[in-house]
Amino acid sequence: MTQDPVCGMKIEEAQAFATVQHQGVTYHFCSAKCQQTFQANPAKYAKAPSAQKPR
């Protein structure tokens, strides 16, 4: 399970509406609106690389 970085909704990665790669990190989104919001200003929503959890 992961969290949409824009709205905070918890979603299953396989059920994500869309995914976006940003600075080597994959982000999952619940909707087109959240994906577009992220892509318009990724610095606002992207996690700092040191804050990423290893998988």
PDBQT receptor file of N, H, CA, C and O in Angstrom, charges set to zero:
ATOM      1  N   MET A   1       0.856  -1.179   0.000  1.00  0.00    +0.000 N 
ATOM      2  CA  MET A   1       0.000   0.000   0.000  1.00  0.00    +0.000 C 
ATOM      3  C   MET A   1       0.897   1.237   0.000  1.00  0.00    +0.000 C 
ATOM      4  O   MET A   1       1.970   1.249   0.603  1.00  0.00    +0.000 OA
ATOM      5  N   THR A   2       0.437   2.253  -0.679  1.00  0.00    +0.000 N 
ATOM      6  H   THR A   2      -0.435   2.243  -1.169  1.00  0.00    +0.000 HD
ATOM      7  CA  THR A   2       1.178   3.509  -0.784  1.00  0.00    +0.000 C 
ATOM      8  C   THR A   2       0.206   4.669  -0.582  1.00  0.00    +0.000 C 
ATOM      9  O   THR A   2      -0.998   4.467  -0.425  1.00  0.00    +0.000 OA
ATOM     10  N   GLN A   3       0.733   5.854  -0.589  1.00  0.00    +0.000 N 
ATOM     11  H   GLN A   3       1.711   6.018  -0.717  1.00  0.00    +0.000 HD
ATOM     12  CA  GLN A   3      -0.102   7.036  -0.352  1.00  0.00    +0.000 C 
ATOM     13  C   GLN A   3       0.049   8.021  -1.509  1.00  0.00    +0.000 C 
ATOM     14  O   GLN A   3       1.162   8.327  -1.937  1.00  0.00    +0.000 OA
ATOM     15  N   ASP A   4      -1.071   8.507  -2.003  1.00  0.00    +0.000 N 
ATOM     16  H   ASP A   4      -1.975   8.258  -1.655  1.00  0.00    +0.000 HD
ATOM     17  CA  ASP A   4      -1.071   9.538  -3.039  1.00  0.00    +0.000 C 
ATOM     18  C   ASP A   4      -0.429  10.785  -2.412  1.00  0.00    +0.000 C 
ATOM     19  O   ASP A   4      -0.902  11.258  -1.379  1.00  0.00    +0.000 OA
ATOM     20  N   PRO A   5       0.641  11.326  -3.018  1.00  0.00    +0.000 N 
ATOM     21  CA  PRO A   5       1.331  12.462  -2.399  1.00  0.00    +0.000 C 
ATOM     22  C   PRO A   5       0.533  13.763  -2.419  1.00  0.00    +0.000 C 
ATOM     23  O   PRO A   5       0.867  14.697  -1.689  1.00  0.00    +0.000 OA
ATOM     24  N   VAL A   6      -0.500  13.842  -3.230  1.00  0.00    +0.000 N 
ATOM     25  H   VAL A   6      -0.771  13.084  -3.823  1.00  0.00    +0.000 HD
ATOM     26  CA  VAL A   6      -1.268  15.082  -3.339  1.00  0.00    +0.000 C 
ATOM     27  C   VAL A   6      -2.409  15.096  -2.319  1.00  0.00    +0.000 C 
ATOM     28  O   VAL A   6      -2.511  16.025  -1.518  1.00  0.00    +0.000 OA
ATOM     29  N   CYS A   7      -3.258  14.081  -2.345  1.00  0.00    +0.000 N 
ATOM     30  H   CYS A   7      -3.174  13.326  -2.996  1.00  0.00    +0.000 HD
ATOM     31  CA  CYS A   7      -4.442  14.088  -1.476  1.00  0.00    +0.000 C 
ATOM     32  C   CYS A   7      -4.271  13.255  -0.213  1.00  0.00    +0.000 C 
ATOM     33  O   CYS A   7      -5.050  13.389   0.731  1.00  0.00    +0.000 OA
ATOM     34  N   GLY A   8      -3.250  12.391  -0.191  1.00  0.00    +0.000 N 
ATOM     35  H   GLY A   8      -2.617  12.282  -0.958  1.00  0.00    +0.000 HD
ATOM     36  CA  GLY A   8      -2.998  11.580   0.988  1.00  0.00    +0.000 C 
ATOM     37  C   GLY A   8      -3.777  10.270   1.038  1.00  0.00    +0.000 C 
ATOM     38  O   GLY A   8      -3.648   9.516   2.002  1.00  0.00    +0.000 OA
ATOM     39  N   MET A   9      -4.579   9.990   0.021  1.00  0.00    +0.000 N 
ATOM     40  H   MET A   9      -4.683  10.603  -0.762  1.00  0.00    +0.000 HD
ATOM     41  CA  MET A   9      -5.360   8.755   0.011  1.00  0.00    +0.000 C 
ATOM     42  C   MET A   9      -4.432   7.546  -0.060  1.00  0.00    +0.000 C 
ATOM     43  O   MET A   9      -3.463   7.545  -0.820  1.00  0.00    +0.000 OA
ATOM     44  N   LYS A  10      -4.726   6.526   0.727  1.00  0.00    +0.000 N 
ATOM     45  H   LYS A  10      -5.513   6.527   1.344  1.00  0.00    +0.000 HD
ATOM     46  CA  LYS A  10      -3.961   5.286   0.669  1.00  0.00    +0.000 C 
ATOM     47  C   LYS A  10      -4.535   4.433  -0.457  1.00  0.00    +0.000 C 
ATOM     48  O   LYS A  10      -5.745   4.227  -0.550  1.00  0.00    +0.000 OA
ATOM     49  N   ILE A  11      -3.636   3.941  -1.312  1.00  0.00    +0.000 N 
ATOM     50  H   ILE A  11      -2.653   4.109  -1.237  1.00  0.00    +0.000 HD
ATOM     51  CA  ILE A  11      -4.056   3.135  -2.457  1.00  0.00    +0.000 C 
ATOM     52  C   ILE A  11      -3.103   1.957  -2.645  1.00  0.00    +0.000 C 
ATOM     53  O   ILE A  11      -1.932   2.022  -2.273  1.00  0.00    +0.000 OA
ATOM     54  N   GLU A  12      -3.624   0.889  -3.225  1.00  0.00    +0.000 N 
ATOM     55  H   GLU A  12      -4.576   0.836  -3.527  1.00  0.00    +0.000 HD
ATOM     56  CA  GLU A  12      -2.781  -0.233  -3.606  1.00  0.00    +0.000 C 
ATOM     57  C   GLU A  12      -2.014   0.182  -4.860  1.00  0.00    +0.000 C 
ATOM     58  O   GLU A  12      -2.596   0.741  -5.789  1.00  0.00    +0.000 OA
ATOM     59  N   GLU A  13      -0.734  -0.084  -4.886  1.00  0.00    +0.000 N 
ATOM     60  H   GLU A  13      -0.261  -0.537  -4.130  1.00  0.00    +0.000 HD
ATOM     61  CA  GLU A  13       0.083   0.327  -6.026  1.00  0.00    +0.000 C 
ATOM     62  C   GLU A  13      -0.472  -0.223  -7.333  1.00  0.00    +0.000 C 
ATOM     63  O   GLU A  13      -0.492   0.481  -8.343  1.00  0.00    +0.000 OA
ATOM     64  N   ALA A  14      -0.921  -1.468  -7.325  1.00  0.00    +0.000 N 
ATOM     65  H   ALA A  14      -0.906  -2.040  -6.504  1.00  0.00    +0.000 HD
ATOM     66  CA  ALA A  14      -1.450  -2.090  -8.542  1.00  0.00    +0.000 C 
ATOM     67  C   ALA A  14      -2.776  -1.467  -8.983  1.00  0.00    +0.000 C 
ATOM     68  O   ALA A  14      -3.167  -1.610 -10.142  1.00  0.00    +0.000 OA
ATOM     69  N   GLN A  15      -3.467  -0.783  -8.079  1.00  0.00    +0.000 N 
ATOM     70  H   GLN A  15      -3.149  -0.666  -7.138  1.00  0.00    +0.000 HD
ATOM     71  CA  GLN A  15      -4.755  -0.172  -8.385  1.00  0.00    +0.000 C 
ATOM     72  C   GLN A  15      -4.655   1.327  -8.657  1.00  0.00    +0.000 C 
ATOM     73  O   GLN A  15      -5.673   1.987  -8.863  1.00  0.00    +0.000 OA
ATOM     74  N   ALA A  16      -3.451   1.862  -8.660  1.00  0.00    +0.000 N 
ATOM     75  H   ALA A  16      -2.624   1.325  -8.492  1.00  0.00    +0.000 HD
ATOM     76  CA  ALA A  16      -3.268   3.297  -8.867  1.00  0.00    +0.000 C 
ATOM     77  C   ALA A  16      -3.778   3.724 -10.236  1.00  0.00    +0.000 C 
ATOM     78  O   ALA A  16      -3.600   3.009 -11.222  1.00  0.00    +0.000 OA
ATOM     79  N   PHE A  17      -4.403   4.876 -10.293  1.00  0.00    +0.000 N 
ATOM     80  H   PHE A  17      -4.548   5.457  -9.492  1.00  0.00    +0.000 HD
ATOM     81  CA  PHE A  17      -4.873   5.435 -11.562  1.00  0.00    +0.000 C 
ATOM     82  C   PHE A  17      -3.681   5.696 -12.486  1.00  0.00    +0.000 C 
ATOM     83  O   PHE A  17      -3.737   5.415 -13.684  1.00  0.00    +0.000 OA
ATOM     84  N   ALA A  18      -2.606   6.238 -11.914  1.00  0.00    +0.000 N 
ATOM     85  H   ALA A  18      -2.561   6.466 -10.941  1.00  0.00    +0.000 HD
ATOM     86  CA  ALA A  18      -1.424   6.582 -12.707  1.00  0.00    +0.000 C 
ATOM     87  C   ALA A  18      -0.192   6.555 -11.816  1.00  0.00    +0.000 C 
ATOM     88  O   ALA A  18      -0.285   6.629 -10.591  1.00  0.00    +0.000 OA
ATOM     89  N   THR A  19       0.958   6.446 -12.457  1.00  0.00    +0.000 N 
ATOM     90  H   THR A  19       1.034   6.386 -13.452  1.00  0.00    +0.000 HD
ATOM     91  CA  THR A  19       2.231   6.552 -11.752  1.00  0.00    +0.000 C 
ATOM     92  C   THR A  19       3.103   7.555 -12.493  1.00  0.00    +0.000 C 
ATOM     93  O   THR A  19       2.995   7.718 -13.708  1.00  0.00    +0.000 OA
ATOM     94  N   VAL A  20       3.961   8.217 -11.744  1.00  0.00    +0.000 N 
ATOM     95  H   VAL A  20       4.049   8.085 -10.757  1.00  0.00    +0.000 HD
ATOM     96  CA  VAL A  20       4.883   9.199 -12.320  1.00  0.00    +0.000 C 
ATOM     97  C   VAL A  20       6.249   8.982 -11.680  1.00  0.00    +0.000 C 
ATOM     98  O   VAL A  20       6.354   8.795 -10.468  1.00  0.00    +0.000 OA
ATOM     99  N   GLN A  21       7.288   9.009 -12.499  1.00  0.00    +0.000 N 
ATOM    100  H   GLN A  21       7.203   9.161 -13.484  1.00  0.00    +0.000 HD
ATOM    101  CA  GLN A  21       8.662   8.964 -12.005  1.00  0.00    +0.000 C 
ATOM    102  C   GLN A  21       9.145  10.399 -11.829  1.00  0.00    +0.000 C 
ATOM    103  O   GLN A  21       8.999  11.229 -12.726  1.00  0.00    +0.000 OA
ATOM    104  N   HIS A  22       9.720  10.679 -10.667  1.00  0.00    +0.000 N 
ATOM    105  H   HIS A  22       9.839  10.005  -9.939  1.00  0.00    +0.000 HD
ATOM    106  CA  HIS A  22      10.285  12.012 -10.417  1.00  0.00    +0.000 C 
ATOM    107  C   HIS A  22      11.547  11.827  -9.601  1.00  0.00    +0.000 C 
ATOM    108  O   HIS A  22      11.500  11.302  -8.489  1.00  0.00    +0.000 OA
ATOM    109  N   GLN A  23      12.659  12.248 -10.138  1.00  0.00    +0.000 N 
ATOM    110  H   GLN A  23      12.697  12.675 -11.042  1.00  0.00    +0.000 HD
ATOM    111  CA  GLN A  23      13.966  12.145  -9.485  1.00  0.00    +0.000 C 
ATOM    112  C   GLN A  23      14.224  10.724  -8.981  1.00  0.00    +0.000 C 
ATOM    113  O   GLN A  23      14.705  10.526  -7.866  1.00  0.00    +0.000 OA
ATOM    114  N   GLY A  24      13.898   9.743  -9.820  1.00  0.00    +0.000 N 
ATOM    115  H   GLY A  24      13.507   9.904 -10.726  1.00  0.00    +0.000 HD
ATOM    116  CA  GLY A  24      14.179   8.347  -9.493  1.00  0.00    +0.000 C 
ATOM    117  C   GLY A  24      13.196   7.688  -8.549  1.00  0.00    +0.000 C 
ATOM    118  O   GLY A  24      13.408   6.546  -8.141  1.00  0.00    +0.000 OA
ATOM    119  N   VAL A  25      12.135   8.375  -8.194  1.00  0.00    +0.000 N 
ATOM    120  H   VAL A  25      11.963   9.302  -8.526  1.00  0.00    +0.000 HD
ATOM    121  CA  VAL A  25      11.125   7.831  -7.276  1.00  0.00    +0.000 C 
ATOM    122  C   VAL A  25       9.809   7.694  -8.039  1.00  0.00    +0.000 C 
ATOM    123  O   VAL A  25       9.434   8.579  -8.808  1.00  0.00    +0.000 OA
ATOM    124  N   THR A  26       9.110   6.578  -7.819  1.00  0.00    +0.000 N 
ATOM    125  H   THR A  26       9.415   5.859  -7.194  1.00  0.00    +0.000 HD
ATOM    126  CA  THR A  26       7.813   6.368  -8.445  1.00  0.00    +0.000 C 
ATOM    127  C   THR A  26       6.722   6.820  -7.483  1.00  0.00    +0.000 C 
ATOM    128  O   THR A  26       6.688   6.405  -6.325  1.00  0.00    +0.000 OA
ATOM    129  N   TYR A  27       5.841   7.668  -7.973  1.00  0.00    +0.000 N 
ATOM    130  H   TYR A  27       5.869   8.005  -8.914  1.00  0.00    +0.000 HD
ATOM    131  CA  TYR A  27       4.699   8.152  -7.196  1.00  0.00    +0.000 C 
ATOM    132  C   TYR A  27       3.433   7.582  -7.808  1.00  0.00    +0.000 C 
ATOM    133  O   TYR A  27       3.313   7.491  -9.030  1.00  0.00    +0.000 OA
ATOM    134  N   HIS A  28       2.487   7.199  -6.957  1.00  0.00    +0.000 N 
ATOM    135  H   HIS A  28       2.584   7.274  -5.964  1.00  0.00    +0.000 HD
ATOM    136  CA  HIS A  28       1.226   6.608  -7.388  1.00  0.00    +0.000 C 
ATOM    137  C   HIS A  28       0.084   7.568  -7.063  1.00  0.00    +0.000 C 
ATOM    138  O   HIS A  28       0.091   8.239  -6.031  1.00  0.00    +0.000 OA
ATOM    139  N   PHE A  29      -0.900   7.620  -7.967  1.00  0.00    +0.000 N 
ATOM    140  H   PHE A  29      -0.906   7.075  -8.805  1.00  0.00    +0.000 HD
ATOM    141  CA  PHE A  29      -1.987   8.582  -7.822  1.00  0.00    +0.000 C 
ATOM    142  C   PHE A  29      -3.346   7.909  -7.915  1.00  0.00    +0.000 C 
ATOM    143  O   PHE A  29      -3.522   6.932  -8.643  1.00  0.00    +0.000 OA
ATOM    144  N   CYS A  30      -4.302   8.443  -7.171  1.00  0.00    +0.000 N 
ATOM    145  H   CYS A  30      -4.159   9.237  -6.579  1.00  0.00    +0.000 HD
ATOM    146  CA  CYS A  30      -5.655   7.891  -7.137  1.00  0.00    +0.000 C 
ATOM    147  C   CYS A  30      -6.507   8.402  -8.293  1.00  0.00    +0.000 C 
ATOM    148  O   CYS A  30      -7.514   7.783  -8.636  1.00  0.00    +0.000 OA
ATOM    149  N   SER A  31      -6.116   9.524  -8.898  1.00  0.00    +0.000 N 
ATOM    150  H   SER A  31      -5.298  10.027  -8.619  1.00  0.00    +0.000 HD
ATOM    151  CA  SER A  31      -6.944  10.123  -9.949  1.00  0.00    +0.000 C 
ATOM    152  C   SER A  31      -6.097  10.968 -10.893  1.00  0.00    +0.000 C 
ATOM    153  O   SER A  31      -4.946  11.299 -10.605  1.00  0.00    +0.000 OA
ATOM    154  N   ALA A  32      -6.705  11.309 -12.035  1.00  0.00    +0.000 N 
ATOM    155  H   ALA A  32      -7.640  11.041 -12.269  1.00  0.00    +0.000 HD
ATOM    156  CA  ALA A  32      -6.042  12.187 -13.001  1.00  0.00    +0.000 C 
ATOM    157  C   ALA A  32      -5.791  13.560 -12.389  1.00  0.00    +0.000 C 
ATOM    158  O   ALA A  32      -4.761  14.180 -12.654  1.00  0.00    +0.000 OA
ATOM    159  N   LYS A  33      -6.724  14.034 -11.577  1.00  0.00    +0.000 N 
ATOM    160  H   LYS A  33      -7.561  13.531 -11.363  1.00  0.00    +0.000 HD
ATOM    161  CA  LYS A  33      -6.565  15.356 -10.963  1.00  0.00    +0.000 C 
ATOM    162  C   LYS A  33      -5.323  15.403 -10.071  1.00  0.00    +0.000 C 
ATOM    163  O   LYS A  33      -4.553  16.362 -10.125  1.00  0.00    +0.000 OA
ATOM    164  N   CYS A  34      -5.131  14.366  -9.251  1.00  0.00    +0.000 N 
ATOM    165  H   CYS A  34      -5.756  13.587  -9.207  1.00  0.00    +0.000 HD
ATOM    166  CA  CYS A  34      -3.950  14.339  -8.378  1.00  0.00    +0.000 C 
ATOM    167  C   CYS A  34      -2.669  14.220  -9.192  1.00  0.00    +0.000 C 
ATOM    168  O   CYS A  34      -1.668  14.861  -8.872  1.00  0.00    +0.000 OA
ATOM    169  N   GLN A  35      -2.693  13.407 -10.239  1.00  0.00    +0.000 N 
ATOM    170  H   GLN A  35      -3.506  12.886 -10.499  1.00  0.00    +0.000 HD
ATOM    171  CA  GLN A  35      -1.525  13.277 -11.103  1.00  0.00    +0.000 C 
ATOM    172  C   GLN A  35      -1.180  14.623 -11.732  1.00  0.00    +0.000 C 
ATOM    173  O   GLN A  35      -0.015  15.019 -11.730  1.00  0.00    +0.000 OA
ATOM    174  N   GLN A  36      -2.156  15.321 -12.261  1.00  0.00    +0.000 N 
ATOM    175  H   GLN A  36      -3.103  14.999 -12.263  1.00  0.00    +0.000 HD
ATOM    176  CA  GLN A  36      -1.924  16.614 -12.912  1.00  0.00    +0.000 C 
ATOM    177  C   GLN A  36      -1.443  17.661 -11.921  1.00  0.00    +0.000 C 
ATOM    178  O   GLN A  36      -0.578  18.475 -12.244  1.00  0.00    +0.000 OA
ATOM    179  N   THR A  37      -1.998  17.643 -10.719  1.00  0.00    +0.000 N 
ATOM    180  H   THR A  37      -2.700  16.981 -10.457  1.00  0.00    +0.000 HD
ATOM    181  CA  THR A  37      -1.574  18.588  -9.682  1.00  0.00    +0.000 C 
ATOM    182  C   THR A  37      -0.109  18.365  -9.340  1.00  0.00    +0.000 C 
ATOM    183  O   THR A  37       0.657  19.322  -9.222  1.00  0.00    +0.000 OA
ATOM    184  N   PHE A  38       0.282  17.102  -9.180  1.00  0.00    +0.000 N 
ATOM    185  H   PHE A  38      -0.340  16.325  -9.275  1.00  0.00    +0.000 HD
ATOM    186  CA  PHE A  38       1.670  16.767  -8.890  1.00  0.00    +0.000 C 
ATOM    187  C   PHE A  38       2.587  17.226 -10.023  1.00  0.00    +0.000 C 
ATOM    188  O   PHE A  38       3.617  17.852  -9.777  1.00  0.00    +0.000 OA
ATOM    189  N   GLN A  39       2.212  16.915 -11.254  1.00  0.00    +0.000 N 
ATOM    190  H   GLN A  39       1.375  16.405 -11.454  1.00  0.00    +0.000 HD
ATOM    191  CA  GLN A  39       3.069  17.254 -12.390  1.00  0.00    +0.000 C 
ATOM    192  C   GLN A  39       3.197  18.760 -12.602  1.00  0.00    +0.000 C 
ATOM    193  O   GLN A  39       4.190  19.218 -13.168  1.00  0.00    +0.000 OA
ATOM    194  N   ALA A  40       2.224  19.525 -12.164  1.00  0.00    +0.000 N 
ATOM    195  H   ALA A  40       1.418  19.154 -11.704  1.00  0.00    +0.000 HD
ATOM    196  CA  ALA A  40       2.297  20.978 -12.279  1.00  0.00    +0.000 C 
ATOM    197  C   ALA A  40       3.304  21.571 -11.299  1.00  0.00    +0.000 C 
ATOM    198  O   ALA A  40       3.868  22.632 -11.564  1.00  0.00    +0.000 OA
ATOM    199  N   ASN A  41       3.539  20.897 -10.164  1.00  0.00    +0.000 N 
ATOM    200  H   ASN A  41       3.081  20.034  -9.949  1.00  0.00    +0.000 HD
ATOM    201  CA  ASN A  41       4.455  21.412  -9.149  1.00  0.00    +0.000 C 
ATOM    202  C   ASN A  41       5.016  20.252  -8.326  1.00  0.00    +0.000 C 
ATOM    203  O   ASN A  41       4.694  20.132  -7.144  1.00  0.00    +0.000 OA
ATOM    204  N   PRO A  42       5.847  19.398  -8.924  1.00  0.00    +0.000 N 
ATOM    205  CA  PRO A  42       6.328  18.220  -8.200  1.00  0.00    +0.000 C 
ATOM    206  C   PRO A  42       7.145  18.547  -6.948  1.00  0.00    +0.000 C 
ATOM    207  O   PRO A  42       7.127  17.774  -5.989  1.00  0.00    +0.000 OA
ATOM    208  N   ALA A  43       7.848  19.657  -6.936  1.00  0.00    +0.000 N 
ATOM    209  H   ALA A  43       7.862  20.285  -7.715  1.00  0.00    +0.000 HD
ATOM    210  CA  ALA A  43       8.655  20.010  -5.766  1.00  0.00    +0.000 C 
ATOM    211  C   ALA A  43       7.786  20.192  -4.522  1.00  0.00    +0.000 C 
ATOM    212  O   ALA A  43       8.248  19.965  -3.403  1.00  0.00    +0.000 OA
ATOM    213  N   LYS A  44       6.550  20.594  -4.711  1.00  0.00    +0.000 N 
ATOM    214  H   LYS A  44       6.176  20.779  -5.619  1.00  0.00    +0.000 HD
ATOM    215  CA  LYS A  44       5.643  20.803  -3.582  1.00  0.00    +0.000 C 
ATOM    216  C   LYS A  44       5.224  19.476  -2.939  1.00  0.00    +0.000 C 
ATOM    217  O   LYS A  44       4.985  19.423  -1.732  1.00  0.00    +0.000 OA
ATOM    218  N   TYR A  45       5.135  18.415  -3.730  1.00  0.00    +0.000 N 
ATOM    219  H   TYR A  45       5.329  18.458  -4.710  1.00  0.00    +0.000 HD
ATOM    220  CA  TYR A  45       4.585  17.146  -3.249  1.00  0.00    +0.000 C 
ATOM    221  C   TYR A  45       5.601  16.018  -3.125  1.00  0.00    +0.000 C 
ATOM    222  O   TYR A  45       5.353  15.046  -2.411  1.00  0.00    +0.000 OA
ATOM    223  N   ALA A  46       6.732  16.127  -3.800  1.00  0.00    +0.000 N 
ATOM    224  H   ALA A  46       6.933  16.917  -4.380  1.00  0.00    +0.000 HD
ATOM    225  CA  ALA A  46       7.735  15.060  -3.776  1.00  0.00    +0.000 C 
ATOM    226  C   ALA A  46       8.405  14.980  -2.412  1.00  0.00    +0.000 C 
ATOM    227  O   ALA A  46       8.648  15.992  -1.755  1.00  0.00    +0.000 OA
ATOM    228  N   LYS A  47       8.691  13.763  -2.012  1.00  0.00    +0.000 N 
ATOM    229  H   LYS A  47       8.494  12.941  -2.546  1.00  0.00    +0.000 HD
ATOM    230  CA  LYS A  47       9.411  13.551  -0.759  1.00  0.00    +0.000 C 
ATOM    231  C   LYS A  47      10.891  13.778  -0.995  1.00  0.00    +0.000 C 
ATOM    232  O   LYS A  47      11.401  13.532  -2.088  1.00  0.00    +0.000 OA
ATOM    233  N   ALA A  48      11.568  14.242   0.022  1.00  0.00    +0.000 N 
ATOM    234  H   ALA A  48      11.153  14.442   0.910  1.00  0.00    +0.000 HD
ATOM    235  CA  ALA A  48      13.021  14.387  -0.064  1.00  0.00    +0.000 C 
ATOM    236  C   ALA A  48      13.618  12.996  -0.217  1.00  0.00    +0.000 C 
ATOM    237  O   ALA A  48      13.126  12.056   0.408  1.00  0.00    +0.000 OA
ATOM    238  N   PRO A  49      14.659  12.831  -1.025  1.00  0.00    +0.000 N 
ATOM    239  CA  PRO A  49      15.234  11.494  -1.234  1.00  0.00    +0.000 C 
ATOM    240  C   PRO A  49      15.583  10.770   0.056  1.00  0.00    +0.000 C 
ATOM    241  O   PRO A  49      15.424   9.552   0.125  1.00  0.00    +0.000 OA
ATOM    242  N   SER A  50      16.047  11.467   1.070  1.00  0.00    +0.000 N 
ATOM    243  H   SER A  50      16.175  12.458   1.014  1.00  0.00    +0.000 HD
ATOM    244  CA  SER A  50      16.405  10.823   2.329  1.00  0.00    +0.000 C 
ATOM    245  C   SER A  50      15.183  10.353   3.111  1.00  0.00    +0.000 C 
ATOM    246  O   SER A  50      15.312   9.541   4.027  1.00  0.00    +0.000 OA
ATOM    247  N   ALA A  51      14.005  10.851   2.760  1.00  0.00    +0.000 N 
ATOM    248  H   ALA A  51      13.901  11.511   2.015  1.00  0.00    +0.000 HD
ATOM    249  CA  ALA A  51      12.781  10.460   3.456  1.00  0.00    +0.000 C 
ATOM    250  C   ALA A  51      12.151   9.210   2.849  1.00  0.00    +0.000 C 
ATOM    251  O   ALA A  51      11.193   8.673   3.406  1.00  0.00    +0.000 OA
ATOM    252  N   GLN A  52      12.669   8.744   1.725  1.00  0.00    +0.000 N 
ATOM    253  H   GLN A  52      13.447   9.181   1.273  1.00  0.00    +0.000 HD
ATOM    254  CA  GLN A  52      12.106   7.580   1.063  1.00  0.00    +0.000 C 
ATOM    255  C   GLN A  52      12.402   6.313   1.859  1.00  0.00    +0.000 C 
ATOM    256  O   GLN A  52      13.486   6.151   2.419  1.00  0.00    +0.000 OA
ATOM    257  N   LYS A  53      11.429   5.433   1.897  1.00  0.00    +0.000 N 
ATOM    258  H   LYS A  53      10.548   5.565   1.443  1.00  0.00    +0.000 HD
ATOM    259  CA  LYS A  53      11.593   4.145   2.550  1.00  0.00    +0.000 C 
ATOM    260  C   LYS A  53      12.145   3.158   1.532  1.00  0.00    +0.000 C 
ATOM    261  O   LYS A  53      11.687   3.134   0.390  1.00  0.00    +0.000 OA
ATOM    262  N   PRO A  54      13.110   2.352   1.920  1.00  0.00    +0.000 N 
ATOM    263  CA  PRO A  54      13.604   1.338   0.980  1.00  0.00    +0.000 C 
ATOM    264  C   PRO A  54      12.551   0.280   0.738  1.00  0.00    +0.000 C 
ATOM    265  O   PRO A  54      11.743  -0.021   1.616  1.00  0.00    +0.000 OA
ATOM    266  N   ARG A  55      12.566  -0.282  -0.455  1.00  0.00    +0.000 N 
ATOM    267  H   ARG A  55      13.223  -0.038  -1.168  1.00  0.00    +0.000 HD
ATOM    268  CA  ARG A  55      11.585  -1.332  -0.796  1.00  0.00    +0.000 C 
ATOM    269  C   ARG A  55      12.283  -2.630  -0.999  1.00  0.00    +0.000 C 
ATOM    270  O   ARG A  55      11.640  -3.638  -1.292  1.00  0.00    +0.000 OA
TER     271      ARG A  55
